[in-house]
């Protein structure tokens, strides 16, 4: 993990077990413990796709439940590794080269900016700051937060070339088909590479 994080200024993190699934940027100097999933990326595009309803639907469908409150457990193997991003990680176009990637990154940066402003408002007392957690924010789900997520979702749907009006079952079916298609392409490439 240290090797993967070395070139970064920040990384993406999410709690392994949580009532709400959200992803945040964390300064690279912060060491995460075993209850935090770390993703060695620091760009708006990547956190934007992870924050999208498309990824959240996939992660809920492929996660396990934990504890009395039946909180969702985010597992790298089943939730992240199997998720078919619009482009396989590391192959996505640069933000300056593709309007779809830029739209996701811009919407994600705005979501992060709005959440950070809510978490740390100027002049807030220490007691007030203790109540300003992402869990409390998502429990309240103010309109500005819903609007920011809606804008991000629209950008991610556009990157897949899908309408945002798809029902959840259709989204999951399309993601599974894309997952299988990419797995078969990878297996085929490995077979071809192993032949003399």
C-alpha positions as a Markdown table, in Angstrom:
| # | Residue | x | y | z |
|---|---|---|---|---|
| 1 | Unk | 0.0 | 0.0 | 0.0 |
| 2 | Unk | 2.8 | 2.4 | 0.8 |
| 3 | Unk | 4.3 | 1.9 | -2.6 |
| 4 | Unk | 1.0 | 2.5 | -4.3 |
| 5 | Unk | 0.4 | 5.7 | -2.3 |
| 6 | Unk | 3.9 | 7.1 | -2.5 |
| 7 | Unk | 3.3 | 9.2 | -5.7 |
| 8 | Unk | -0.1 | 10.6 | -4.4 |
| 9 | Unk | -1.0 | 13.6 | -2.2 |
| 10 | Unk | -4.2 | 12.0 | -1.2 |
| 11 | Unk | -6.1 | 8.7 | -1.6 |
| 12 | Unk | -9.7 | 7.5 | -1.7 |
| 13 | Unk | -11.1 | 5.7 | 1.4 |
| 14 | Unk | -14.4 | 4.3 | 2.5 |
| 15 | Unk | -15.4 | 2.5 | 5.7 |
| 16 | Unk | -15.4 | -1.2 | 5.4 |
| 17 | Unk | -18.8 | -1.4 | 7.3 |
| 18 | Unk | -21.2 | 1.5 | 7.1 |
| 19 | Unk | -24.9 | 2.4 | 7.0 |
| 20 | Unk | -24.2 | 4.7 | 4.1 |
| 21 | Unk | -21.6 | 4.1 | 1.4 |
| 22 | Unk | -19.5 | 7.2 | 0.7 |
| 23 | Unk | -16.0 | 7.7 | -0.4 |
| 24 | Unk | -13.6 | 10.5 | 0.8 |
| 25 | Unk | -10.2 | 11.8 | 0.0 |
| 26 | Unk | -7.7 | 11.3 | 2.8 |
| 27 | Unk | -4.2 | 13.0 | 3.0 |
| 28 | Unk | -1.6 | 10.4 | 2.1 |
| 29 | Unk | 0.1 | 11.0 | 5.5 |
| 30 | Unk | -2.9 | 9.4 | 7.2 |
| 31 | Unk | -2.5 | 5.7 | 7.8 |
| 32 | Unk | -5.7 | 3.8 | 7.5 |
| 33 | Unk | -6.5 | 0.8 | 9.7 |
| 34 | Unk | -8.1 | -2.5 | 8.8 |
| 35 | Unk | -11.6 | -1.1 | 9.0 |
| 36 | Unk | -11.0 | 1.3 | 6.1 |
| 37 | Unk | -10.8 | 0.4 | 2.4 |
| 38 | Unk | -8.0 | 2.3 | 0.7 |
| 39 | Unk | -8.0 | 3.0 | -3.1 |
| 40 | Unk | -4.8 | 4.3 | -4.5 |
| 41 | Unk | -6.3 | 7.0 | -6.7 |
| 42 | Unk | -6.5 | 10.7 | -6.2 |
| 43 | Unk | -8.6 | 12.0 | -9.1 |
| 44 | Unk | -12.1 | 13.3 | -9.4 |
| 45 | Unk | -13.1 | 10.9 | -12.1 |
| 46 | Unk | -12.4 | 7.8 | -10.0 |
| 47 | Unk | -14.0 | 9.1 | -6.8 |
| 48 | Unk | -16.9 | 10.3 | -8.9 |
| 49 | Unk | -17.6 | 6.8 | -10.4 |
| 50 | Unk | -17.3 | 5.3 | -6.9 |
| 51 | Unk | -19.8 | 7.8 | -5.5 |
| 52 | Unk | -22.3 | 7.2 | -8.3 |
| 53 | Unk | -25.6 | 5.4 | -7.8 |
| 54 | Unk | -24.4 | 2.8 | -10.4 |
| 55 | Unk | -21.4 | 1.8 | -8.2 |
| 56 | Unk | -23.5 | 1.9 | -5.0 |
| 57 | Unk | -26.2 | -0.4 | -6.5 |
| 58 | Unk | -23.4 | -2.8 | -7.6 |
| 59 | Unk | -21.7 | -2.7 | -4.2 |
| 60 | Unk | -24.9 | -3.2 | -2.3 |
| 61 | Unk | -25.9 | -6.2 | -4.5 |
| 62 | Unk | -22.4 | -7.7 | -4.1 |
| 63 | Unk | -21.8 | -6.9 | -0.4 |
| 64 | Unk | -22.4 | -8.8 | 2.8 |
| 65 | Unk | -24.3 | -7.4 | 5.8 |
| 66 | Unk | -22.8 | -6.9 | 9.2 |
| 67 | Unk | -24.0 | -6.4 | 12.8 |
| 68 | Unk | -27.3 | -5.7 | 14.4 |
| 69 | Unk | -28.1 | -2.7 | 12.2 |
| 70 | Unk | -27.5 | -4.8 | 9.1 |
| 71 | Unk | -24.9 | -2.4 | 7.9 |
| 72 | Unk | -23.3 | -3.0 | 4.5 |
| 73 | Unk | -19.8 | -4.4 | 4.3 |
| 74 | Unk | -17.7 | -3.2 | 1.4 |
| 75 | Unk | -15.4 | -6.0 | 0.2 |
| 76 | Unk | -12.6 | -5.3 | -2.2 |
| 77 | Unk | -13.0 | -8.7 | -3.9 |
| 78 | Unk | -16.7 | -8.7 | -4.5 |
| 79 | Unk | -17.6 | -5.0 | -4.6 |
| 80 | Unk | -14.6 | -3.2 | -6.1 |
| 81 | Unk | -12.6 | -5.8 | -8.1 |
| 82 | Unk | -15.7 | -7.0 | -10.0 |
| 83 | Unk | -17.1 | -3.6 | -10.7 |
| 84 | Unk | -16.9 | -2.7 | -14.4 |
| 85 | Unk | -16.0 | 1.0 | -14.5 |
| 86 | Unk | -16.9 | 2.9 | -17.7 |
| 87 | Unk | -13.3 | 2.2 | -18.7 |
| 88 | Unk | -11.1 | -0.5 | -17.0 |
| 89 | Unk | -9.1 | 1.4 | -14.3 |
| 90 | Unk | -5.9 | 2.8 | -15.8 |
| 91 | Unk | -7.3 | 2.9 | -19.4 |
| 92 | Unk | -9.8 | 5.8 | -19.0 |
| 93 | Unk | -9.1 | 8.9 | -21.2 |
| 94 | Unk | -7.5 | 11.9 | -19.6 |
| 95 | Unk | -9.9 | 14.5 | -18.3 |
| 96 | Unk | -8.7 | 17.1 | -20.9 |
| 97 | Unk | -9.2 | 14.5 | -23.7 |
| 98 | Unk | -12.7 | 13.4 | -23.0 |
| 99 | Unk | -15.7 | 15.5 | -22.0 |
| 100 | Unk | -17.4 | 12.5 | -20.2 |
| 101 | Unk | -14.4 | 12.0 | -17.9 |
| 102 | Unk | -14.3 | 15.8 | -17.2 |
| 103 | Unk | -18.0 | 15.9 | -16.5 |
| 104 | Unk | -17.6 | 13.1 | -13.9 |
| 105 | Unk | -14.5 | 14.8 | -12.3 |
| 106 | Unk | -16.2 | 18.2 | -12.2 |
| 107 | Unk | -19.4 | 16.8 | -10.6 |
| 108 | Unk | -17.3 | 14.8 | -8.1 |
| 109 | Unk | -15.2 | 17.8 | -7.1 |
| 110 | Unk | -18.4 | 19.8 | -6.5 |
| 111 | Unk | -19.8 | 17.1 | -4.3 |
| 112 | Unk | -16.6 | 16.9 | -2.3 |
| 113 | Unk | -16.5 | 20.7 | -2.0 |
| 114 | Unk | -20.1 | 20.9 | -0.8 |
| 115 | Unk | -19.6 | 18.1 | 1.7 |
| 116 | Unk | -16.4 | 19.5 | 3.1 |
| 117 | Unk | -18.0 | 22.9 | 3.5 |
| 118 | Unk | -20.9 | 21.3 | 5.5 |
| 119 | Unk | -18.5 | 19.3 | 7.6 |
| 120 | Unk | -16.3 | 22.3 | 8.5 |
| 121 | Unk | -18.3 | 25.5 | 8.3 |
| 122 | Unk | -16.4 | 28.7 | 9.3 |
| 123 | Unk | -16.9 | 29.7 | 12.9 |
| 124 | Unk | -18.5 | 26.4 | 14.0 |
| 125 | Unk | -18.0 | 25.5 | 17.6 |
| 126 | Unk | -16.2 | 22.3 | 18.6 |
| 127 | Unk | -19.5 | 20.8 | 19.8 |
| 128 | Unk | -21.1 | 21.6 | 16.5 |
| 129 | Unk | -18.3 | 20.0 | 14.6 |
| 130 | Unk | -18.7 | 16.8 | 16.6 |
| 131 | Unk | -22.2 | 16.4 | 15.1 |
| 132 | Unk | -21.1 | 17.2 | 11.6 |
| 133 | Unk | -20.3 | 13.7 | 10.3 |
| 134 | Unk | -21.0 | 12.2 | 6.9 |
| 135 | Unk | -23.4 | 9.7 | 8.5 |
| 136 | Unk | -25.4 | 12.5 | 10.0 |
| 137 | Unk | -25.3 | 14.4 | 6.7 |
| 138 | Unk | -26.5 | 11.4 | 4.7 |
| 139 | Unk | -29.2 | 10.6 | 7.3 |
| 140 | Unk | -30.5 | 14.2 | 6.7 |
| 141 | Unk | -29.9 | 14.1 | 3.0 |
| 142 | Unk | -30.5 | 17.8 | 2.3 |
| 143 | Unk | -31.7 | 18.9 | -1.1 |
| 144 | Unk | -28.3 | 20.3 | -2.1 |
| 145 | Unk | -26.7 | 16.9 | -1.4 |
| 146 | Unk | -29.3 | 15.1 | -3.5 |
| 147 | Unk | -28.8 | 17.6 | -6.3 |
| 148 | Unk | -25.0 | 17.1 | -6.3 |
| 149 | Unk | -25.4 | 13.3 | -6.4 |
| 150 | Unk | -28.0 | 13.6 | -9.2 |
| 151 | Unk | -25.6 | 15.7 | -11.3 |
| 152 | Unk | -22.8 | 13.2 | -10.7 |
| 153 | Unk | -25.1 | 10.2 | -11.6 |
| 154 | Unk | -26.1 | 11.9 | -14.8 |
| 155 | Unk | -22.4 | 12.2 | -15.8 |
| 156 | Unk | -21.6 | 8.6 | -14.9 |
| 157 | Unk | -24.6 | 7.3 | -16.8 |
| 158 | Unk | -23.5 | 9.3 | -19.8 |
| 159 | Unk | -20.0 | 7.7 | -19.6 |
| 160 | Unk | -21.6 | 4.3 | -19.9 |
| 161 | Unk | -23.8 | 5.5 | -22.7 |
| 162 | Unk | -26.9 | 4.7 | -20.7 |
| 163 | Unk | -30.0 | 6.7 | -19.7 |
| 164 | Unk | -30.4 | 7.6 | -16.1 |
| 165 | Unk | -34.0 | 6.3 | -16.2 |
| 166 | Unk | -32.9 | 2.6 | -16.1 |
| 167 | Unk | -34.4 | 0.6 | -13.2 |
| 168 | Unk | -31.9 | -0.8 | -10.8 |
| 169 | Unk | -32.4 | -4.4 | -12.0 |
| 170 | Unk | -31.5 | -3.3 | -15.6 |
| 171 | Unk | -28.4 | -1.4 | -14.3 |
| 172 | Unk | -27.2 | -4.5 | -12.5 |
| 173 | Unk | -27.9 | -6.8 | -15.5 |
| 174 | Unk | -25.9 | -4.4 | -17.7 |
| 175 | Unk | -23.0 | -4.2 | -15.3 |
| 176 | Unk | -22.9 | -8.0 | -14.9 |
| 177 | Unk | -22.9 | -8.4 | -18.7 |
| 178 | Unk | -20.1 | -5.9 | -19.0 |
| 179 | Unk | -18.2 | -7.7 | -16.2 |
| 180 | Unk | -18.5 | -11.0 | -18.0 |
| 181 | Unk | -17.5 | -9.4 | -21.3 |
| 182 | Unk | -14.3 | -8.0 | -19.8 |
| 183 | Unk | -13.5 | -11.1 | -17.9 |
| 184 | Unk | -13.8 | -13.2 | -21.2 |
| 185 | Unk | -11.6 | -10.6 | -23.1 |
| 186 | Unk | -9.0 | -10.8 | -20.3 |
| 187 | Unk | -9.0 | -14.6 | -20.3 |
| 188 | Unk | -8.7 | -14.7 | -24.1 |
| 189 | Unk | -5.7 | -12.3 | -24.0 |
| 190 | Unk | -4.1 | -14.5 | -21.4 |
| 191 | Unk | -4.6 | -17.6 | -23.5 |
| 192 | Unk | -3.1 | -15.9 | -26.5 |
| 193 | Unk | -0.2 | -14.7 | -24.5 |
| 194 | Unk | 0.6 | -18.2 | -23.2 |
| 195 | Unk | 0.6 | -19.8 | -26.7 |
| 196 | Unk | 4.0 | -20.1 | -28.4 |
